[in-house]
Amino acid sequence: MEIKVKGEMTLDDIRQALFEKLKEVECELAVHHSRGATLYINPTNGLGDAVEPRKGGRKVDTIYSDGPYRSAADDYKL
């Protein structure tokens, strides 16, 4: 299943759009689990020009996540 967000916007706006669409998938389509997800973004400078994110001088193409932060209370079911 794909969710596409069209147009140039801030990451806050994209985050909100994704949140709304995921809520729609959950409520209207009764999808409550997924094996994972891949999000592709096309970074710009706000004027439509592409930019290449860099960290320590190296181009960053992929960022990995193990999911949301889990507190100790979650682990001990408190």
C-alpha positions in Angstrom: 0.0 0.0 0.0 1.4 3.4 -0.9 0.7 6.8 0.7 1.8 9.7 -1.5 2.0 13.3 -0.3 2.2 15.7 -3.2 3.8 19.1 -3.4 6.6 20.9 -1.7 6.0 21.6 2.0 7.8 21.6 5.4 8.6 18.4 7.2 6.0 19.4 9.8 3.3 19.6 7.1 4.4 16.2 5.7 4.4 14.7 9.2 0.8 15.9 9.7 -0.3 14.7 6.3 1.1 11.2 7.0 -0.4 11.1 10.5 -3.8 12.0 9.0 -3.5 9.3 6.2 -2.3 6.6 8.6 -5.3 7.4 10.9 -7.6 7.1 7.8 -6.0 3.7 6.9 -6.5 2.6 10.5 -10.1 3.8 11.0 -11.6 3.4 7.5 -9.7 0.5 6.1 -9.2 -1.4 9.5 -5.5 -1.9 9.0 -3.8 -2.0 12.4 -0.4 -3.6 11.8 2.4 -3.5 9.2 5.7 -5.3 8.7 7.4 -2.0 8.4 7.5 1.1 6.1 9.8 2.9 3.8 9.5 6.7 3.5 11.3 8.4 0.6 11.7 12.2 0.9 13.0 14.6 -1.7 14.9 17.3 0.3 14.7 20.9 -1.1 15.8 24.3 0.0 12.3 25.6 0.2 12.5 27.1 -3.3 12.2 23.8 -5.2 15.9 23.3 -5.6 17.2 19.8 -4.6 19.7 19.6 -1.7 21.9 16.7 -0.5 21.8 16.1 3.2 25.3 15.6 4.6 26.7 14.6 8.0 30.4 14.9 8.7 31.0 15.8 5.1 29.4 12.6 3.8 26.2 12.4 1.8 23.4 10.7 3.8 21.1 8.5 1.6 19.6 6.2 4.2 18.6 6.5 7.9 17.5 3.4 9.8 15.0 3.2 12.7 14.2 0.4 15.1 10.8 2.0 15.9 9.7 4.4 18.5 11.5 4.8 21.9 10.3 2.3 24.5 10.4 3.3 28.1 11.2 1.0 31.0 7.5 1.2 32.0 6.6 -0.3 28.6 9.1 -3.2 29.1 7.7 -3.9 32.6 4.1 -3.2 31.6 3.7 -0.5 34.3 
